[in-house]
Amino acid sequence: MATVRVVRVAFIIVSLLVVALIGLVYWNYRGDIHQARERVSTGSQIVQTPCGPIEYAIAGDGPAVLVVHGAGGGFDQGLEFARTLAGSGFRVIAMSRFGYLRTPLPADASAAAQADAHACLLDALNLPAAAIVGASAGAPSSMQFALRHPQRCTALVLLVPAATCRDPVMHHRCKLRPAPRSCSIPR
């Protein structure tokens, strides 16, 4: 009888500790989410374009570099990613892709439509051309930008590109080629 009571008390104490631990984790999680929301709710602007509203932020001065983030971020990821460029004489334009942060998801969210939105953003900022850096899931629209708007693309840089070649007719053109040993963006 006494062992049942000890087990019951131990179970209650452990249960209370688990509930307290879950509460503490939840409290910290809510604080982290609040900080993240504060971070992404400031420092950016939304511009109305023919391609729809686009959220973006600018850092630095010099030749324009459009940074296209991957999954799991928005303009904030692009700014963080390109902080060194912004401090090294480049004008970094970090935008939020379709469906991220305050850029809405349109009916056509294809890489081609997103590439056209990159051009719309450059138009809205009165920039004739820019280098484009596509990171991860930002690579497909960056490649499409270079293909669809070659006169507007001064350079294309792909970092850990999340891209595939699904067209069997064009598959031979999709083979990876070694990157040049060094690359620079013209000033």
N, C-alpha and C positions, 0 to 999 in steps of 0.2 A: 504494500500500500504506500509506504514512504517512497519507494523508488518510482512509482507512478507519479506521485506528487512532484518529485525532483525532476523527472523527465518533462512533466507538464510545465513547470516553472521555467526550465531551461528552454523549452520550445517557445514559450511566450517571450522570453528575453531575446532569443535569437531572432524571432519574428519581428520584434520591435526594432532591433538593430538593423535588420534587412530593410524594413520600411524607412528607418531614418537614413540609411545609406542611399536608398532610391530617391528620397526627398532631397538629399544633398546633391546627388548627381543631377537631378532635374533642375534644381536651383542654379547650379553652375551652367548647365546647358542653356537655360533661359537667359542668363547673363551674357553668355557667348553669342547667342543669337541676337540679342539686343545690340551688342557692340558691332556685330557684322552688319546689321541693318543700318545702324548709324553711319558706319563707314561708307556704305554704298549709297546712302541717301544724300550725301554731300559730295561736292567736288566734280559733279558731272552736269551736263546740260542735255536738253533734248531739242533737236532741230527737226522741223517739219520739212520733209522732202517729197518729191513726186513718188518715191518708193515707200513712203510712210514715215512715221516718227522714228528717229534714231538717237539713242543715247550715246554720248561720247564725252571724253575729257581730253584736254591738251596739256602737255608738259614740255618744257624746253623750247629752244629757238634754233632755227636752222632749217636744213632740208627736211621735207615732210616724210615721215615714216608712219604708215597706217598699220597698227598692230591689231590682229584679229585673234581673239582669245580662243582657247579650247573649251571643252566641257567643264562645268564646275566653276564658272566665273562669269565675269562680264567686263566692263571697262576697267574695273578695279584690278582684275587679273592682268590685263594688258598693261596698265600703268606700273604695276609691281614688276612685271616681267621686263619692261623696257626702261626701268629707272636709270640704268647705266647709260643707255642711248640718250635719254633726255638730258643727262648731265654732261654729255660729251659732244654737244653741238648739234643735236638733232631735235626737230619738232615732232614729238610723238603724239599721234592721234590714236587714242585707245577707244574703241567703240564696243558697244554691247550688241552681239549678234541677235538675229531674230529669236524672240522667245526668252531672252535673258534680261534680267533686271527690268529696266523700264522701256525696252524696245519690244513692242508687241510682236506676236507670232502671226504673220499673214497667212492667207490660204495657200499661197505658193511660197514655201520656205526652202526651196531647192538651193543648191550651191550656186546655180546660175542666177537666180533671183537675188540671192545675198550678194553676189559679185556686182550686180547692177546697183544694189543698195550702197555698196562701197563707193561706186562712182557718184551716186546721188549725194553721199556725204561729202565727197571731195568738192562737188559742185556747190553745195550749200556753204562750204568753207572757203569758196573761191580759190581752190587749189587746182591748177591744171594737171598736176601729176604727183605721184608719191611712190616711194618704195613701199612694198607691202611685206609684212612678216606674218605668216600664218602658223600658229602653234596648234598642234594636235588636231582637234576637230575644226579648227579655223583654217586648216590647210586646203580643203576642197574649194571653199569659196575664194580663197586667195589665188589658187591656181586658175579658177574660172575668171577671176578679175584679170589676170595676166593674159589669158586667152581672148577674152571678150573685149578688153579695153587696153590693148598693147601700147597705144600711144600715151596712156595715162600711168603706165607702170614703169618706173625707172629701175626697179630691181625687185626680185622675188626671193624671199628667204622662207624656207619651210623647216620647222623644227618639230621633230617627232611627228611627221604628218600622219594623220588618220585618214588615209586615202586608199582607194582600191581602183582597180581597172576591171570593170565588169563586161566590157564590150569585147567579145572574142575576136572580132575583126581587127580591133585596134590593140589587142593584147601585146603584140610585138613592139609597139611604141611605148608600152608602159614599163618596160624593164628598167630596173634601177641602173643609173650610171654613177660613177664616182663623182663626188663634188670636187670643185677646184680646191687647190690647197689654200688659197686665200681669196677673200671677197671683200670688196669695199663698195660703199654707196657713194656715187658721185656727188660732189658738193656743188 
